[in-house]
Amino acid sequence: MPAAFHIGLLPGRPAAEVAELIAHAEELGFEGAWVADSQSIFRDAYISLALAAERTSRIALATGVTNPVTRHTAVIASAIATVDELSQGRAILGIGVGESAVHTLGLPPARLDRLAEVTTALRALLAGEEAKLDGRVFRLAWPVRPVPIWFASSGPRSLQLAGQIADGVLFQVGAVRELVRWALTEIATGEKTASRPAGSARPFIRLACSIARDREWARNQVRGYVAGAAGTAVKHVPREHMPEGLWEEIQHMRERYDYYAHMSAAAPHGELVTDTIVDAISISGTPDEAIPRFRELIKAGVRGFCLPITTEDPKESMRVLAEDVLPHLR
């Protein structure tokens, strides 16, 4: 089966524009779209996905990602079930422990055991059954159907948990082949622990990406997103697995990271993202540079890509990917 290619969007623009971009992605042949859920920074993810459901007919629609800290489990289930109903079965629930959504409120992220408990409750609710959580029993009183639940994972325990119980895993460890193989091994360990067949948690990499014929423009556009993705990697990937010197460079950049400019192309901390970090965390540059790097990750075992589009001209960025890169990978 060829690798799938999804886009990621940060709804820092009006929800109608996000929906328009998703419709454009569908026209270009992308298989899925993931919309970030971070209430203090972006417009609402579920509303953006609902609008996109009305404007599309094929593309998968996913939260990229939600969390069980700022949203109650029943609220998550109801929201994603509504998107699934509108899209006639195209919804994916991407969920994690929480990053910018919780950080901007001064809240701690969820623990992994809590994520597992919430996942069990979500599966019950989305099957039309009663859920039990925190000593309470609750349900959804309208017709629903199961929705795939994917984890956003980067650390070893999170990757293994995804392998044990998730339908898919969106992992973010950078673009270095050795780090990707490490992450895939951790997912496989989780699957083996739970006696699940290999590939039960479908492995997608969330990868900072900016491709253009103007190499320097492409690389400068991605630095803001790379800053956030690099921070995730340095927090979760064991230092001994990172290329020499990379951990120190990322730590220096993270000292000035502003969560209210999280993943933004205009983020001031983007200036601290060195070329070494850009190359380790992203695939950025010309199509001729990008194609062999994508092939390398597919050969390493990646089954799909979620490529966040954060450039000043997202339609053009998607077009270049769709027309100048993807035909060489499918």
C-alpha positions in Angstrom: 0.0 0.0 0.0 1.5 3.4 -0.9 2.1 6.0 1.7 -0.9 8.4 2.4 -0.4 12.1 2.4 -2.5 14.4 4.7 -2.2 18.1 5.4 -2.2 19.8 8.8 -3.7 23.2 9.4 -3.5 25.7 12.2 -6.8 27.6 12.4 -5.2 31.0 13.0 -7.5 32.2 10.2 -11.3 32.4 10.0 -12.9 28.9 10.1 -14.5 29.4 6.6 -11.0 29.9 5.2 -9.7 26.8 6.9 -12.6 24.9 5.3 -11.8 26.4 1.9 -8.2 25.2 2.3 -9.3 21.7 3.2 -11.6 21.7 0.1 -8.6 22.8 -2.0 -6.5 20.0 -0.5 -9.2 17.5 -1.5 -9.1 18.8 -5.1 -5.3 18.3 -5.1 -5.6 14.7 -4.0 -4.6 14.8 -0.4 -6.2 12.0 1.6 -6.8 13.8 4.9 -6.7 17.1 6.8 -5.8 17.6 10.5 -6.9 20.8 12.3 -5.2 21.9 15.5 -7.2 22.3 18.7 -5.9 25.1 20.9 -8.5 27.4 22.2 -6.3 30.3 23.3 -4.5 30.6 20.0 -6.7 29.4 17.2 -10.4 29.3 16.1 -12.3 26.2 17.1 -11.1 23.0 15.5 -14.5 21.2 15.5 -16.3 24.1 13.9 -13.6 24.3 11.2 -14.0 20.6 10.5 -17.8 20.8 10.4 -17.6 23.5 7.8 -15.1 21.4 5.8 -17.4 18.4 6.0 -20.1 20.4 4.2 -17.6 21.5 1.4 -15.9 18.1 0.8 -16.9 14.5 -0.1 -13.8 12.3 0.2 -11.0 13.7 2.4 -10.7 12.4 6.0 -11.2 15.1 8.7 -9.3 14.9 11.9 -8.6 16.8 15.0 -4.8 17.5 15.1 -5.1 17.1 18.0 -7.6 17.6 20.9 -6.9 16.8 24.6 -8.9 15.5 27.6 -7.8 18.5 29.9 -9.6 21.4 28.3 -12.5 19.3 26.9 -14.6 16.8 28.9 -14.7 13.3 27.5 -18.4 13.6 26.7 -17.9 16.9 24.9 -15.1 15.4 22.8 -17.3 12.4 21.8 -20.3 14.6 20.9 -18.2 17.0 18.9 -16.3 14.4 16.8 -19.5 12.4 16.4 -21.2 15.5 14.9 -18.3 16.0 12.5 -18.5 12.3 11.6 -22.3 12.6 10.9 -21.8 15.7 8.7 -19.0 14.0 6.8 -20.7 10.7 6.5 -18.1 8.7 8.3 -14.9 10.6 7.4 -13.9 11.7 10.9 -10.8 10.8 12.8 -10.3 11.7 16.5 -6.7 12.7 17.0 -6.0 13.1 20.8 -3.0 13.7 23.0 -2.1 14.8 26.5 -2.2 18.5 25.6 0.5 21.0 24.8 -0.3 24.6 23.8 -4.0 24.3 24.7 -3.1 23.4 28.3 0.1 25.5 28.6 -1.6 28.8 27.8 -4.1 28.1 30.6 -1.4 27.3 33.1 -2.7 23.7 33.3 -0.6 20.5 33.3 -1.0 18.0 30.5 -2.9 14.8 31.1 -1.1 11.7 32.3 -0.8 8.8 30.0 -2.9 6.6 32.2 -5.6 9.3 32.1 -5.4 9.3 28.2 -5.9 5.5 28.3 -9.0 5.8 30.6 -10.5 8.6 28.4 -9.9 6.5 25.3 -11.9 3.6 26.8 -14.7 6.0 27.7 -14.7 7.6 24.2 -14.9 4.2 22.5 -17.9 3.3 24.7 -19.7 6.6 24.0 -19.0 6.4 20.2 -20.4 2.9 20.2 -23.7 4.2 21.7 -22.9 2.6 25.1 -22.6 3.9 28.6 -19.1 5.2 29.7 -17.7 5.0 33.2 -15.1 7.6 34.2 -14.2 9.1 37.6 -17.0 7.2 39.3 -19.6 8.6 37.0 -21.7 6.9 34.3 -22.8 8.9 31.2 -23.8 8.4 27.6 -24.8 10.2 24.4 -28.5 10.1 23.8 -28.5 10.3 20.0 -27.4 7.9 17.2 -23.6 7.8 16.9 -21.0 5.4 15.3 -17.4 4.4 16.1 -14.7 6.9 15.1 -11.1 5.9 14.7 -9.0 7.2 17.7 -5.4 8.2 16.9 -2.8 9.3 19.5 -0.3 12.1 19.1 2.8 10.5 20.5 6.5 11.4 20.7 8.0 9.8 23.9 8.7 6.1 24.4 5.8 5.5 26.9 3.3 7.4 24.7 4.4 5.6 21.5 4.1 2.2 23.3 0.6 3.1 24.6 -0.4 4.1 21.1 0.7 0.7 19.9 -1.3 -1.0 22.6 -4.7 0.7 22.2 -4.8 3.4 19.5 -6.2 2.9 15.9 -3.4 5.1 14.6 -0.5 7.1 15.9 0.7 10.5 14.7 4.3 10.7 15.9 6.5 13.8 15.8 10.2 13.1 16.3 11.7 14.9 13.3 12.9 13.9 9.9 16.0 11.9 10.8 15.7 8.3 9.6 17.2 6.9 12.9 14.7 8.8 15.0 11.8 7.6 12.8 13.0 4.0 13.1 13.3 4.4 16.9 9.7 5.7 17.1 8.4 2.8 14.9 10.2 0.3 17.1 8.5 1.8 20.2 5.1 1.5 18.5 5.7 -2.1 17.5 6.8 -2.9 21.1 3.4 -1.6 22.3 1.5 -3.7 19.8 3.5 -6.8 20.8 2.8 -6.1 24.5 -0.9 -6.0 23.8 -0.8 -9.0 21.5 -2.0 -6.9 18.6 -1.0 -7.6 15.0 1.8 -5.5 13.6 0.3 -2.3 12.0 -2.8 -2.2 14.3 -1.8 1.3 15.2 -1.2 2.8 11.8 2.0 4.9 11.9 1.8 8.4 10.5 4.6 11.0 10.9 3.7 14.6 11.6 6.4 16.3 9.8 7.3 20.0 9.4 7.4 20.6 5.7 7.9 23.5 3.3 8.6 22.9 -0.4 9.1 25.6 -3.0 11.2 26.3 -6.0 12.8 29.1 -4.0 14.8 27.1 -1.5 15.6 29.9 1.0 12.0 31.1 1.1 10.8 27.5 1.8 13.2 27.0 4.6 12.5 30.4 6.2 8.8 29.8 6.1 9.0 26.6 8.1 11.2 27.8 11.0 8.3 28.9 13.2 6.7 25.5 13.0 10.0 23.7 13.3 10.6 25.5 16.6 7.5 24.0 18.1 8.1 20.5 16.6 11.7 20.6 17.8 10.5 21.4 21.3 8.2 18.4 21.3 11.1 16.2 20.2 13.6 17.5 22.8 11.0 17.0 25.6 10.1 13.4 24.7 12.8 11.7 22.6 15.6 10.3 24.8 18.7 12.5 24.4 20.9 9.5 23.5 18.9 8.9 20.4 19.3 12.4 19.0 22.1 13.3 16.6 25.2 14.9 18.2 24.7 18.5 19.1 21.0 18.7 18.2 19.7 18.5 21.7 21.8 21.5 22.8 20.8 23.6 19.8 17.1 23.0 20.4 17.4 23.7 24.1 19.0 27.1 23.4 16.1 27.9 21.1 13.5 26.8 23.5 14.6 29.3 26.2 12.8 32.0 24.2 9.8 30.0 23.0 6.5 31.9 23.0 3.5 29.6 23.2 1.2 32.4 22.0 3.1 32.3 18.7 3.0 28.4 18.8 4.0 27.0 15.4 3.5 30.3 13.6 5.6 31.2 10.6 5.9 34.7 12.0 7.1 33.5 15.5 10.0 35.6 16.8 11.7 32.5 18.2 12.0 31.2 14.6 15.1 33.3 14.2 16.8 31.0 16.7 16.1 27.9 14.6 19.4 26.9 13.0 19.9 25.1 9.7 20.9 22.1 11.6 17.5 22.1 13.4 15.6 22.7 10.2 17.3 19.7 8.5 16.8 17.4 11.5 13.1 18.3 12.2 11.7 19.0 8.7 11.8 18.3 5.0 12.2 21.8 3.6 13.7 23.2 0.3 13.1 22.4 -3.3 11.1 19.5 -4.7 14.3 17.8 -5.9 15.7 17.9 -2.3 12.4 16.7 -0.8 11.7 13.7 -2.9 14.6 11.5 -1.8 14.1 12.4 1.9 10.4 11.3 1.7 11.5 8.1 0.0 14.0 7.4 2.8 11.3 7.7 5.4 8.8 5.5 3.5 11.6 2.9 3.2 12.1 3.2 7.0 8.5 2.1 7.5 6.4 5.3 7.6 2.9 4.6 6.2 1.6 8.1 6.0 2.5 11.7 6.4 0.7 14.6 8.1 2.3 17.7 6.6 1.4 21.0 8.4 1.0 23.8 6.0 2.0 27.0 7.8 3.5 29.1 4.9 2.2 32.6 3.9 0.7 31.1 0.7 -0.8 27.7 1.8 -2.6 27.1 -1.5 0.6 27.4 -3.4 2.5 25.3 -0.9 -0.1 22.5 -1.3 0.0 22.8 -5.1 3.8 22.4 -5.2 3.6 19.3 -3.0 0.7 17.8 -5.0 2.1 18.5 -8.4 5.9 18.4 -8.0 6.5 15.9 -5.2 3.7 13.4 -4.6 3.6 12.0 -8.1 7.1 10.7 -7.5 6.1 9.0 -4.3 2.9 7.2 -5.2 
